[in-house]
Amino acid sequence: MHITIDLPKDIEQHLIQQAEQSNISLQTLILQALRQFIQTQTKPVCQWPDSILNYSGDPEFSAFESYRNELLPHQQPE
Protein backbone atom coordinates (compact mmCIF):
# COMPACT_ATOMS: atom_id res chain seq x y z
CA MET A 1 0.00 0.00 0.00
CA HIS A 2 1.18 3.49 -0.73
CA ILE A 3 0.07 6.29 1.63
CA THR A 4 0.98 9.96 1.41
CA ILE A 5 0.84 12.21 4.47
CA ASP A 6 1.87 15.80 5.09
CA LEU A 7 4.24 16.10 8.04
CA PRO A 8 5.17 19.27 9.88
CA LYS A 9 8.74 20.30 9.11
CA ASP A 10 9.97 19.60 12.65
CA ILE A 11 8.70 16.00 12.59
CA GLU A 12 10.16 15.46 9.13
CA GLN A 13 13.58 16.67 10.28
CA HIS A 14 13.41 14.54 13.42
CA LEU A 15 12.57 11.42 11.40
CA ILE A 16 15.39 12.07 8.95
CA GLN A 17 17.87 12.56 11.82
CA GLN A 18 16.70 9.39 13.58
CA ALA A 19 17.00 7.36 10.37
CA GLU A 20 20.52 8.66 9.75
CA GLN A 21 21.60 8.01 13.35
CA SER A 22 20.16 4.49 13.22
CA ASN A 23 21.72 3.89 9.80
CA ILE A 24 18.39 2.76 8.31
CA SER A 25 16.19 4.13 5.59
CA LEU A 26 13.45 6.60 6.38
CA GLN A 27 10.86 4.08 5.19
CA THR A 28 12.23 1.40 7.54
CA LEU A 29 12.19 3.81 10.48
CA ILE A 30 8.58 4.78 9.83
CA LEU A 31 7.52 1.13 9.42
CA GLN A 32 9.23 0.22 12.70
CA ALA A 33 7.50 3.11 14.47
CA LEU A 34 4.11 2.10 13.09
CA ARG A 35 4.62 -1.55 14.07
CA GLN A 36 5.62 -0.55 17.59
CA PHE A 37 2.58 1.72 17.90
CA ILE A 38 0.23 -1.01 16.67
CA GLN A 39 1.69 -3.56 19.11
CA THR A 40 1.26 -1.24 22.07
CA GLN A 41 -2.30 -0.36 21.06
CA THR A 42 -3.48 -3.95 20.57
CA LYS A 43 -2.13 -5.42 23.80
CA PRO A 44 -4.75 -5.76 26.53
CA VAL A 45 -4.44 -3.22 29.29
CA CYS A 46 -3.24 -4.97 32.43
CA GLN A 47 -3.22 -1.98 34.70
CA TRP A 48 -5.83 -0.17 36.73
CA PRO A 49 -6.84 3.24 35.39
CA ASP A 50 -5.11 6.28 36.90
CA SER A 51 -8.36 7.34 38.57
CA ILE A 52 -8.24 4.12 40.64
CA LEU A 53 -4.48 4.12 41.25
CA ASN A 54 -4.55 7.73 42.45
CA TYR A 55 -7.68 7.42 44.60
CA SER A 56 -6.92 8.75 48.06
CA GLY A 57 -10.22 7.92 49.71
CA ASP A 58 -13.14 9.94 50.93
CA PRO A 59 -12.32 12.21 53.89
CA GLU A 60 -15.79 11.62 55.36
CA PHE A 61 -15.15 7.88 55.82
CA SER A 62 -12.85 6.24 58.34
CA ALA A 63 -9.68 4.69 57.01
CA PHE A 64 -9.98 0.96 56.36
CA GLU A 65 -7.08 0.19 58.68
CA SER A 66 -8.82 1.91 61.60
CA TYR A 67 -11.05 -1.17 62.03
CA ARG A 68 -8.20 -3.69 62.06
CA ASN A 69 -8.27 -4.05 65.88
CA GLU A 70 -11.93 -5.12 65.68
CA LEU A 71 -11.17 -8.13 63.47
CA LEU A 72 -11.43 -11.59 64.99
CA PRO A 73 -8.10 -13.33 65.53
CA HIS A 74 -7.01 -15.82 62.89
CA GLN A 75 -7.77 -19.44 63.78
CA GLN A 76 -6.10 -22.50 62.32
CA PRO A 77 -8.54 -24.93 60.63
CA GLU A 78 -9.13 -28.17 62.52
C-alpha positions as a LaTeX table, in Angstrom:
\begin{tabular}{lrrr}
\hline
Residue & $x$ (\AA) & $y$ (\AA) & $z$ (\AA) \\
\hline
Met1 & 0.00 & 0.00 & 0.00 \\
His2 & 1.18 & 3.49 & $-0.73$ \\
Ile3 & 0.07 & 6.29 & 1.63 \\
Thr4 & 0.98 & 9.96 & 1.41 \\
Ile5 & 0.84 & 12.21 & 4.47 \\
Asp6 & 1.87 & 15.80 & 5.09 \\
Leu7 & 4.24 & 16.10 & 8.04 \\
Pro8 & 5.17 & 19.27 & 9.88 \\
Lys9 & 8.74 & 20.30 & 9.11 \\
Asp10 & 9.97 & 19.60 & 12.65 \\
Ile11 & 8.70 & 16.00 & 12.59 \\
Glu12 & 10.16 & 15.46 & 9.13 \\
Gln13 & 13.58 & 16.67 & 10.28 \\
His14 & 13.41 & 14.54 & 13.42 \\
Leu15 & 12.57 & 11.42 & 11.40 \\
Ile16 & 15.39 & 12.07 & 8.95 \\
Gln17 & 17.87 & 12.56 & 11.82 \\
Gln18 & 16.70 & 9.39 & 13.58 \\
Ala19 & 17.00 & 7.36 & 10.37 \\
Glu20 & 20.52 & 8.66 & 9.75 \\
Gln21 & 21.60 & 8.01 & 13.35 \\
Ser22 & 20.16 & 4.49 & 13.22 \\
Asn23 & 21.72 & 3.89 & 9.80 \\
Ile24 & 18.39 & 2.76 & 8.31 \\
Ser25 & 16.19 & 4.13 & 5.59 \\
Leu26 & 13.45 & 6.60 & 6.38 \\
Gln27 & 10.86 & 4.08 & 5.19 \\
Thr28 & 12.23 & 1.40 & 7.54 \\
Leu29 & 12.19 & 3.81 & 10.48 \\
Ile30 & 8.58 & 4.78 & 9.83 \\
Leu31 & 7.52 & 1.13 & 9.42 \\
Gln32 & 9.23 & 0.22 & 12.70 \\
Ala33 & 7.50 & 3.11 & 14.47 \\
Leu34 & 4.11 & 2.10 & 13.09 \\
Arg35 & 4.62 & $-1.55$ & 14.07 \\
Gln36 & 5.62 & $-0.55$ & 17.59 \\
Phe37 & 2.58 & 1.72 & 17.90 \\
Ile38 & 0.23 & $-1.01$ & 16.67 \\
Gln39 & 1.69 & $-3.56$ & 19.11 \\
Thr40 & 1.26 & $-1.24$ & 22.07 \\
Gln41 & $-2.30$ & $-0.36$ & 21.06 \\
Thr42 & $-3.48$ & $-3.95$ & 20.57 \\
Lys43 & $-2.13$ & $-5.42$ & 23.80 \\
Pro44 & $-4.75$ & $-5.76$ & 26.53 \\
Val45 & $-4.44$ & $-3.22$ & 29.29 \\
Cys46 & $-3.24$ & $-4.97$ & 32.43 \\
Gln47 & $-3.22$ & $-1.98$ & 34.70 \\
Trp48 & $-5.83$ & $-0.17$ & 36.73 \\
Pro49 & $-6.84$ & 3.24 & 35.39 \\
Asp50 & $-5.11$ & 6.28 & 36.90 \\
Ser51 & $-8.36$ & 7.34 & 38.57 \\
Ile52 & $-8.24$ & 4.12 & 40.64 \\
Leu53 & $-4.48$ & 4.12 & 41.25 \\
Asn54 & $-4.55$ & 7.73 & 42.45 \\
Tyr55 & $-7.68$ & 7.42 & 44.60 \\
Ser56 & $-6.92$ & 8.75 & 48.06 \\
Gly57 & $-10.22$ & 7.92 & 49.71 \\
Asp58 & $-13.14$ & 9.94 & 50.93 \\
Pro59 & $-12.32$ & 12.21 & 53.89 \\
Glu60 & $-15.79$ & 11.62 & 55.36 \\
Phe61 & $-15.15$ & 7.88 & 55.82 \\
Ser62 & $-12.85$ & 6.24 & 58.34 \\
Ala63 & $-9.68$ & 4.69 & 57.01 \\
Phe64 & $-9.98$ & 0.96 & 56.36 \\
Glu65 & $-7.08$ & 0.19 & 58.68 \\
Ser66 & $-8.82$ & 1.91 & 61.60 \\
Tyr67 & $-11.05$ & $-1.17$ & 62.03 \\
Arg68 & $-8.20$ & $-3.69$ & 62.06 \\
Asn69 & $-8.27$ & $-4.05$ & 65.88 \\
Glu70 & $-11.93$ & $-5.12$ & 65.68 \\
Leu71 & $-11.17$ & $-8.13$ & 63.47 \\
Leu72 & $-11.43$ & $-11.59$ & 64.99 \\
Pro73 & $-8.10$ & $-13.33$ & 65.53 \\
His74 & $-7.01$ & $-15.82$ & 62.89 \\
Gln75 & $-7.77$ & $-19.44$ & 63.78 \\
Gln76 & $-6.10$ & $-22.50$ & 62.32 \\
Pro77 & $-8.54$ & $-24.93$ & 60.63 \\
Glu78 & $-9.13$ & $-28.17$ & 62.52 \\
\hline
\end{tabular}
